[in-house]
Amino acid sequence: MKKLFFLSLLAFIAILVISSCKQSKKEQSTDALASHIDSTFKAGDDFFLFANGKWFKQNPIPASEQSNGIFQLIQDTINAQIYHVCKSSAEIKDVPKGSNKQKIGDFFYSGMDSTNLNAKGLSDLKSDFEMIDAIKDINGIVKTASYIHTVAGTPLFRFYVTQDEKISSKIAVYISQGGLSLPDRNYYIDTDPRTVSIRQKFITHLENMFSIMGYSSDKAKMAADKFMKLETSIAKNSRKREDTRNAWKNYNKMTFKQLSESTPNIDWNIFMGGIGLHSVDSVIVRQPEFLKAINGYLKSNSIDDWKNYLKYHLVKNLSIYLDDKTYNEIFSFYATTLRGVKESRPRWKRVVEQTDGSLGELIGQVYVDEYLPKGTKEKLVEIGNNIKTIYAERIKALDWMSSVTKEKALNKLSTVIMKVGYPDKWKDLSSMEIDRSSFVRNVMNANKWEVNDMVSKYGKPVDRTEWGMEPQTYNAYYNPSNNEICIPGCNIIVPGYEGKMADDALLYSIIGATFGHEITHGFDDQGCKYNAIGNLQNWWTKEDSVKFYSKTKMIVKQFNGYVAVDSLHINGELTQGENIADLGGIIMAYEAFKKTNQYKNNTAIAGLNPSQRFFLGYALAWMMNERPEATANQVKSNEHSPAKFRVNGPLSDMSEFYEAFGVKQGNALWLPDSLRVKIW
C-alpha cells in the first residue's frame, strides 16, 4: 500500500481534474516546482532536499504534528470539507432518525461535547470494567478478550476474516500474532539508547494509566511492572516483522479440532461465539508458535495480571474518545515520546477524522456528490490504462524472464481489477446505533458494526466488488487475493495549482506513479506469489524465480545501506516490497509520460524541461519533513521507507534521472550501472 502526499498552498483547495496545457510567464514565475528548489543542495547529492528544501525552511513542523508536508496539508483540506459535512449535519433540526445526516451529526456532536466528556471521565466504561473484574478463570479471559476484539482492539492476538490466500473464492478465518501495546517486538528487545529510554517511559506511562483507572500508587506500579514482563514475553515469541512477509511460512491451515488441540487452554468456541462466528471448520494460523506461547502464558500468569492487561488494552484503544486527562496521558506517550509531537491537534480535527473513520461510507456518499468533480472516474481509468499498457510493453521486453512466465505475467496484468473514484454501491449502515449520549459508545458501536460486517461474510461467496477504502481516503492499495488496485477519488487532486491546470509531467509523476506502484505490488517479492485469480501459487519457472530474487536482493542491499536517523539503518528486507513498488511505479509513470505531447515537444515550463519537471513532481509527491522520533518509529515498525529515501532511492537507479540533472560519478546519489536495480 502506498500513501501519496500532495501540496496545498491554501487552507481550502480547489479540486481539479488536471490535463496538459501551456502556462503564461506570470504563472511560470510562481510555479510550485521551481519555487521549492533549494539550490544549497545539489540534485545529484540529495534530490529530496534539492526539490523540497526551500518549502521545508519556510514551513517548520507545527507542534501538533509529527511531520509537515504534503500529507498534512492535503489532509487539512479534506478535513475542512468533511468538517463542513459534519457540522452542517449536526445543525439540522428534526433530522430523521437512522438517516445518514442524523448519524453523522450525532457522532460529531458527541465528540465535540468536551464538557460532557470531561464530566464523565471513564464512567461510560463502567460496565466493561465490571466485566473484567468479574473474571474468575481462563475462560473468562478468553470471553472478555473476544468482547474487546469487537469494540476496542486486538488483545492476545489478531483475528480477522477475509479471503483464503490459496482459495481466493472462499472466505477464511485468520489468527496471527499481536497483543502488544508498543509498535513492534523490537521495542521490547532492542538495546540501543533510544529504545531503552522508550521502554522506561512506557513503564511510567503504564503506572499513570493504572492510576487514572483508580489504582493506588503501589498497586499501579506493581501492575505496570507485571504488564511489561507479560508483554515482553509475548514480544519474544513474536516473529520479526520481516519474517511475517513470507506468505508460504505464514499460511498454516488447520481444522478447528487441530486448533483446539494445539492450544488446549483457549476455548475457541467461547472466543468465536463472542465474535459472532459459529460452525467454523478450519482456521489459518499465521504463526503457530506464537499461539502456543499465548496458550502457555494464559496459565503461567495470574488472573489479576490478565485483568490488568485487558483493562489497559481496552482504555488505550478508546482513550481518544474519553476525557482530556485520559487522552493527554495516552498522547504524551504515543505521540510525544514515540513520535516527537509536542501538542495535540484541535478537537475538531480529531473528531472529524474519527467521524470519517467510523462513518466513512456515509460521509463518502456526501463527499462524492459535493466535492469530487465530474469525470473523476473516467480520468483515473484513462491514466490507469496507460500505465497498464506500458507495463505490458516492459514485460514483453524483459531479458531475464522466460516466455512461459511472461505469458502468465501478461495474463495477470490484463486481469488486474481497477477500482477507481468511488464504489458503485455503498454499504448498509442502517443497523449501526448512533446518538448524542456517548462519544466512546458511538465509536464502540461503529467498531462492533465493522466486526459484524466482517464475520458475516464467512460462509458466503466472495464479493469482489467490495471496496476497502472510501473516496475521501488519501491512500491506495493492491489486494493480491483479488488481483485488484484501488485508487480513491481524492487522488485526482493536485493542490498547488489552484486556478490553473497542472501539466502532464505532474499528472504522471504523481498519479501515474500511484497506479504504477500499486500494479507493481502484483509483481513484487510478495505479489509474484499470487496468480491471476488471486491464489497463493508458484506460477514462475524455477529459473525465472532465481533471476528475480537475485534482483530483489540488490534492492534489499541498497536500502540496508541508508541511515535514516542517528545510526539507525533502514531494514531493506522489511521494506523491499514497497521499495520495489516505488521503483516500478516511477519507471512505468516515466515511460507513459514519454508518450505525451509535453514530452515529445520538449515543452519547458518555469525553466524546467519535461524530464526535470517529472522528477521534481515525484519529489513533490513525497514532500514530507519528519521529526527524528517519528522516523525512528517508522523504521522500526513499518514496511515503508521514510519519504526521503522513497525519492532518492528509486531515482538513483534510473539513468533518465541522471541525464535530467547531470548526475555524475562523485555525486552522493550516483551508482555504477552494475549496482542500479533493474527489475521491471
C-alpha positions, 0 to 999 in steps of 0.5 A, a space after each residue: 500500500 502506498 500513501 501519496 502526499 500532495 501540496 496545498 498552498 491554501 487552507 481550502 483547495 480547489 479540486 481539479 481534474 488536471 490535463 496538459 496545457 501551456 502556462 503564461 510567464 506570470 504563472 511560470 514565475 510562481 510555479 510550485 516546482 521551481 519555487 521549492 528548489 533549494 539550490 544549497 543542495 545539489 540534485 545529484 547529492 540529495 534530490 529530496 532536499 534539492 526539490 523540497 528544501 526551500 518549502 521545508 525552511 519556510 514551513 517548520 513542523 507545527 507542534 501538533 504534528 509529527 511531520 509537515 508536508 504534503 500529507 498534512 496539508 492535503 489532509 487539512 483540506 479534506 478535513 475542512 470539507 468533511 468538517 463542513 459535512 459534519 457540522 452542517 449535519 449536526 445543525 439540522 433540526 428534526 433530522 430523521 432518525 437512522 438517516 445518514 445526516 442524523 448519524 453523522 451529526 450525532 457522532 460529531 456532536 458527541 465528540 465535540 461535547 468536551 464538557 460532557 466528556 470531561 464530566 464523565 471521565 471513564 464512567 461510560 466504561 463502567 460496565 466493561 470494567 465490571 466485566 473484567 473484574 468479574 473474571 474468575 478463570 481462563 475462560 473468562 479471559 478468553 470471553 472478555 478478550 473476544 468482547 474487546 476484539 469487537 469494540 476496542 482492539 486486538 488483545 492476545 492476538 489478531 483475528 480477522 476474516 477475509 479471503 483464503 490466500 490459496 482459495 481466493 473464492 472462499 472466505 477464511 478465518 485468520 489468527 496471527 500474532 499481536 497483543 502488544 501495546 508498543 509498535 513492534 517486538 523490537 521495542 521490547 528487545 532492542 538495546 540501543 539508547 533510544 529504545 531503552 529510554 522508550 521502554 522506561 517511559 512506557 513503564 511510567 506511562 503504564 503506572 499513570 494509566 493504572 492510576 487514572 483507572 483508580 489504582 493506588 500508587 503501589 498497586 499501579 506500579 506493581 501492575 505496570 511492572 507485571 504488564 511489561 514482563 507479560 508483554 515482553 514475553 509475548 514480544 519474544 515469541 513474536 516473529 520479526 516483522 520481516 519474517 511475517 512477509 513470507 506468505 508460504 511460512 505464514 499460511 498454516 491451515 488447520 481444522 478447528 479440532 487441530 486448533 483446539 488441540 494445539 492450544 488446549 487452554 483457549 476455548 475457541 468456541 467461547 472466543 468465536 461465539 463472542 465474535 459472532 462466528 459459529 460452525 467454523 471448520 478450519 482456521 489459518 494460523 499465521 504463526 503457530 508458535 506464537 499461539 502456543 506461547 499465548 496458550 502457555 502464558 494464559 496459565 503461567 500468569 495470574 488472573 489479576 495480571 490478565 485483568 490488568 492487561 485487558 483493562 489497559 488494552 481496552 482504555 488505550 484503544 478508546 482513550 481518544 474518545 474519553 476525557 482530556 486527562 485520559 487522552 493527554 496521558 495516552 498522547 504524551 506517550 504515543 505521540 510525544 515520546 514515540 513520535 516527537 509531537 509536542 501538542 495535540 491537534 484541535 478537537 475538531 480535527 480529531 473528531 472529524 477524522 474519527 467521524 470519517 473513520 467510523 462513518 466513512 461510507 456515509 460521509 463518502 456518499 456526501 463527499 462524492 456528490 459535493 466535492 469530487 468533480 465530474 469525470 473523476 472516474 473516467 480520468 483515473 481509468 484513462 491514466 490507469 490504462 496507460 500505465 497498464 499498457 506500458 507495463 505490458 510493453 516492459 514485460 514483453 521486453 524483459 531479458 531475464 524472464 522466460 516466455 512461459 512466465 511472461 505469458 502468465 505475467 501478461 495474463 495477470 496484468 490484463 486481469 488486474 481489477 481497477 477500482 477507481 473514484 468511488 464504489 458503485 454501491 455503498 454499504 448498509 449502515 442502517 443497523 449501526 446505533 448512533 446518538 448524542 449520549 456517548 462519544 466512546 459508545 458511538 465509536 464502540 458501536 461503529 467498531 462492533 458494526 465493522 466486526 459484524 460486517 466482517 464475520 458475516 461474510 464467512 460462509 458466503 461467496 466472495 464479493 469482489 466488488 467490495 471496496 476497502 477504502 472510501 473516496 475521501 481516503 488519501 491512500 491506495 492499495 493492491 489486494 493480491 487475493 483479488 488481483 485488484 488496485 484501488 485508487 480513491 477519488 481524492 487522488 485526482 487532486 493536485 493542490 498547488 495549482 489552484 486556478 490553473 491546470 497542472 501539466 502532464 509531467 505532474 499528472 504522471 509523476 504523481 498519479 501515474 506513479 500511484 497506479 504504477 506502484 500499486 500494479 507493481 505490488 502484483 509483481 513484487 517479492 510478495 505479489 509474484 506469489 499470487 496468480 491471476 485469480 488471486 491464489 497463493 501459487 508458484 506460477 514462475 519457472 524455477 529459473 525465472 524465480 532465481 533471476 528475480 530474487 537475485 534482483 530483489 536482493 540488490 534492492 534489499 542491499 541498497 536500502 540496508 545501506 541508508 541511515 535514516 536517523 542517528 545510526 539507525 539503518 533502514 531494514 531493506 528486507 522489511 521494506 523491499 516490497 514497497 521499495 520495489 513498488 516505488 521503483 516500478 511505479 516511477 519507471 512505468 509513470 516515466 515511460 507513459 509520460 514519454 508518450 505525451 505531447 509535453 514530452 515529445 515537444 520538449 515543452 519547458 515550463 518555469 525553466 524546467 524541461 519535461 524530464 526535470 519537471 517529472 522528477 521534481 513532481 515525484 519529489 513533490 509527491 513525497 514532500 514530507 519533513 519528519 521529526 527524528 522520533 517519528 522516523 525512528 518509529 517508522 523504521 522500526 515498525 513499518 514496511 515503508 521507507 521514510 519519504 526521503 529515501 522513497 525519492 532518492 532511492 528509486 531515482 538513483 537507479 534510473 539513468 533518465 534521472 541522471 541525464 535530467 540533472 547531470 548526475 555524475 560519478 562523485 555525486 552522493 546519489 550516483 551508482 555504477 550501472 552494475 549496482 542500479 536495480 533493474 527489475 521491471 
